[in-house]
Amino acid sequence: MPAIIPLVARLNDWETAQWLRHFETAFPNARVAPLETLTPQERAQARCAIVANPDTADLATLPNLKWVQSLWAGVERLVRELPDDTIAITRMNDPQLAETMAEAVLAWTLYLHRDMPLYRQQQNTAQWVQHDVTLPKDRPIGILGLGTLGRAAATKLRSSNFPVLGWSRTPTTMPEVETFSGKDGLDTLLSRSRILVLLLPLTPETTGLLNAERLARLPQGAALINFARGPIIETEALLHTLETRHLNHAVLDVFKNEPLPPTCPYWSHPHITVLPHISGPTSYETASKVAAHNIRTYLETGNLPPIVNRSQGY
Ligand SMILES: NC(=O)c1ccc[n+]([C@@H]2O[C@H](COP(=O)([O-])OP(=O)(O)OC[C@H]3O[C@@H](n4cnc5c(N)ncnc54)[C@H](OP(=O)(O)O)[C@@H]3O)[C@@H](O)[C@H]2O)c1
């Protein structure tokens, strides 16, 4: 009898079909099935489930659930909404996702580094104006969050000769990267980062982390890339630092409300580039393999992969 693994997700039909198709290949000895197709007896057998934006009321219909494997890397909503802390949560930790995100960090860093927003604006008014080029060695990049994604991004930026400064909750080291932790470490990193990249999880501690005071610590003319979560930056403070031109430009991929409402002033702001949450998309192919490996190991050995620390929120 193949193990039955419920898929508890709020996805559209096409996305659900993609996941099921990829799990058939990645996990041929199991039957990954949408929760709604399972009988009460089948639900009672499940000790683990695959989740993507699950309704926690649905998870409550799995009486023996011990562990969930998220298809997403960011799990702040699941941590907030799943009151039963006897259920362990594993977030998606996929090397391919880290590589894709690192590529996006490099791409949008180069967009800012080579003044592309400015040249686009000049084209709109037929202005032929050449600006000096800064060498990568003279443009330090600060990365907030030195986890799976932050480290991959740091490596990619170093390979293009940008000096990299990284900030994490606990002190850490990384070759060729200057590392910082703690509030004082954050202040130092901000004061030296000409481009700031956010790759932090959203937790009570990181919500509103980039307030007016911290944004003001960035050097005059710095730029910012938020690939983490919208509420890490205070909206009013961001708009103010852009309007006073202390901050030159912001590339925003993530927002408090997604999709970003058409009335949001970000859309038409000359110094904001809006992206529709595309910096680090989950790959059906590789993420299904990662999830299948974790579940297979759990079913065979009882060993869980790394799980979210509920008190830290990530
Ligand atoms: N835009 C997208 O498409 C997209 C895609 C995937 C993920 N994301 C976002 O990226 C986030 C990071 O992913 P990840 O896989 O790199 O996570 P991760 O491996 O858990 O790393 C998180 C990093 O943030 C640090 N951190 C957490 N709280 C902190 C705090 N209060 N102060 C300082 N540093 C703190 C951690 O410090 P320690 O090293 O000390 O633990 C760690 O270095 C996700 O949570 C998600 O929100 C976005």
The ligand as an ORCA input file, in Angstrom:
! r2SCAN-3c Opt
* xyz 0 1
  N      10.443     37.122     -2.708
  C      10.457     35.820     -2.861
  O      10.122     35.326     -3.939
  C      10.930     34.943     -1.731
  C      11.184     33.591     -1.993
  C      11.656     32.799     -0.954
  C      11.849     33.342      0.312
  N      11.578     34.658      0.535
  C      11.799     35.249      1.872
  O      13.179     35.116      2.226
  C      13.238     34.820      3.619
  C      14.600     34.231      3.970
  O      14.709     32.910      3.459
  P      15.909     31.940      3.881
  O      15.629     30.630      3.254
  O      17.236     32.566      3.617
  O      15.699     31.864      5.475
  P      16.686     31.289      6.574
  O      17.618     30.292      5.988
  O      15.843     30.914      7.740
  O      17.596     32.559      6.969
  C      17.079     33.659      7.659
  C      18.219     34.601      7.998
  O      17.667     35.765      8.634
  C      18.311     35.942      9.881
  N      17.405     36.539     10.860
  C      16.192     36.080     11.270
  N      15.685     36.905     12.210
  C      16.606     37.871     12.399
  C      16.675     38.997     13.254
  N      15.698     39.288     14.125
  N      17.775     39.767     13.215
  C      18.791     39.481     12.363
  N      18.793     38.436     11.505
  C      17.703     37.646     11.537
  C      18.741     34.567     10.314
  O      19.748     34.673     11.303
  P      20.485     33.356     11.909
  O      21.439     32.924     10.819
  O      21.165     33.850     13.106
  O      19.386     32.355     12.160
  C      19.217     33.987      8.987
  O      20.528     34.438      8.705
  C      12.047     33.879      3.820
  O      11.654     33.844      5.180
  C      10.986     34.509      2.946
  O      10.249     35.463      3.671
  C      11.133     35.460     -0.465
*
